[in-house]
Amino acid sequence: MKFSPAFLDEIRARVPVSEVVSLRVKLKKQGREWRGLSPFGAEKTPSFYVNDQKGFFHDFSSGKHGDGFGFLMETEGLSFPEAVEKLAGMAGLPMPVETEQSRAVEQARADLSDVLEWAAAYFEAQLQARDGAKARGYLADRGILADMQQHFRIGYAPNARFGLREALAMKGASVETMIEAGLLIHGEDIAVPYDRFRERVMFPICDRAGKVIAFGGRALDPQAQAKYLNSPETPLFHKGNVLFNHHNARKAAHDRGVVIAVEGYIDVVSMTSVGIPHVVAPLGTALGPEQCKLLWKMAEAPILCFDGDKAGRKAAYRAVETALPLLGPGRTFRFALLPEGQDPDDFARAGGAAAFTPLLEGALPLVELLWQREWEAHPLETPEQKAAFERRLKDSVKLITDDVLRAHYFDHLTEKLNRQFHRGAFSQNMAPHRNGQPAFNRAATPRGSLAGRAMMARKFASNLQQGDASLPPMIGNSLANSALFRPGPVAYSPRATMILLIIMHHPPLLAQHVEEIASLEFANKDQERMRQALVHLAAEYFADHSALEKSIDQLGLGEIRAKLESFAAISSLWSVSPQAAQSDADLGLHQALTLHRKTHALHQALRHAQGLLGNSDADAATSELSFARMRDIQEQLAALEGTEASMDGFGSHSGHASPDL
């Protein structure tokens, strides 16, 4: 079967090569690449590298090189169509069905591509023609010389209603195709469709592969209704999914480890002309979620550099709002704020690349711009206004979906609030200890005071870390007795058992959720071995659960499988049964995976809070906050334990659950 380039590109965009390789190779981040042991031969020193920005792997020991499709073909012996089918499943894309209709659609896309390429060439030629003198003068005034004009394929659309239409018609393009490509304006009240772009400097917009998919035009007439005009949405162009100059900036961004997003086409061209090529721009609208994801594929912390005016500041604040729900480890933004009244084009022409160096090095983390946004929003003169300020910050942090990151934002902003409003100051009334060292005077630090509670909190954390149970744990008994607070081997986790049983009894779910299963890590060694085995077997096809169980036994895991099956025998949870409908099993698996991620994140946050409590250098205010944070986490864990208790028969049979699975 022939696959369209657009379909293959979409798979590559959704599934990084590292995600494919990590199903078989344990990778570690090294700079902007991933590194691991070669899957093609035995070695002790890693020589296998994966580069997501460039979209390939390279094995120095064997010389093998390729993309995600090639890796599956090399390691699993799949044919190209089989590799495409597997990665399409990971990407959540349905496989195309080749029909007369699909072939017609693909041919139409190819026709659109050809017409857009012809249009780009036409605009380039018009820029160099006699009628293009005004456009050349405009570009020269902006410092955009011939080399940059050629690099960006800048052109000119003459002030003629049918200039482009007639030129493309001579090449065989139909009016219908020109309309679908967004090049002509048409409508019921328009007898003859005419050119959309007239008397404008033209900037081709390209996809990730560098193919022209649309245009942006800058008006030369100061009276024009729209200063900038983009192509409309077409089968090839969805402006929320595209970044201007993406295809040129990818390699430069990888080489430098950063990508810069600015507001306009001219900003991109000017910065590139002074030696800053790792720069892109959204297409005349606020930065959208898909564009954020494109930026994160190029760098973990892209820099957003918007104009130094009120509109630019508002654009930066809107970007914060868009980004908050998408943030996570390795996914954030920094913000370079230009001086008032300047834009990146002005800055580049006035000072060159050197002027940007301190600006980019001093880019603000997103959390600081969030603070600045709320600080500037309203006066902060009364207690009510200050309380509203705190509430706005808290509501913004709630938008962060990653539990661990949300906790760190909470901690960071709480500390900043305490410093800003001078909270946490207290007087330590000291009394001499019998060994001559100062100590808290218990009479002067009652149990309910800030200093007293901080002292008790630190003592509680210290005793907890040392295994001293003399202080009553301020958590549920189940959590207090879990592997987080007790030595010895880690017992079978009920939740991990549920996940493994559902996968074992419903093999189709293994292929559907393999990337999620591969990202887990179970604390119990038996369960972890079974998880790794299932990931290994995901490449194979199993007609039913008996076939999968047979393969598990052949890997030497029959005893572990039997033990897991014994839990299923006493459980009344329907989704783990082989007789359950796949939709029921899928729902149960989804709930268990969600619960796993939530619990794992909360335990990480709990350990962080305990570490702060155990710090003898922490002041009372910090300890109080950490103690409050820990109790909040414990309450959330208790609620999750109540959810897990609904797994009938699991908890009672398997003993205490491991907090980290």
Secondary structure, 3 states (H helix, E strand, C coil): CCCCHHHHHHHHHHCCHHHHHCCCCCCEEECCEEEECCCCCCCCCCCEEEECCCCEEEECCCCCEECHHHHHHHHHCCCHHHHHHHHHHHHCCCCCCCCHHHHHHHHHHHHHHHHHHHHHHHHHHHHHCHHHHHHHHHHHHCCCCHHHHHHCCCEEECCCCCHHHHHHHHCCCCHHHHHHCCCEECCCCCCCCEECCCCEEEEEEECCCCCEEEEEEEECCCCCCCCEEECCCCCCCCHHHCCECHHHHHHHHHHHCCCEECCCHHHHHHHHHCCCCCEEECCCCCCCHHHHHHHHHHCCCCEEEECCCHHHHHHHHHHHHHHHHHCECCECCEEEECCCCCCHHHHHHHHHHHHHHHHHHCCEEHHHHHHHHHHHHCCCCCHHHHHHHHHHHHHHHCCCCCHHHHHHHHHHHHHHHHHHCCCCCCCCCEEECCCCCEEECCCCCCCCCHHHHHHHHHHHHHHHHCCCCCCCCCCCHHHHCCCCCCCCCCCCCHHHHHHHHHHHHCCHHHHHCHHHHHHCCCCCHHHHHHHHHHHHHCCCCCCCHHHHHHHHHHCCCHHHHHHHHHHHHHCCCHHHCCCCCHHHHHHHHHHHHHHHHHHHHHHHHHHHHHHHHCCCCCCHHHHHHHHHHHHHHHHHHHHHHHHHCCCCCHHHHHCCCCCCC
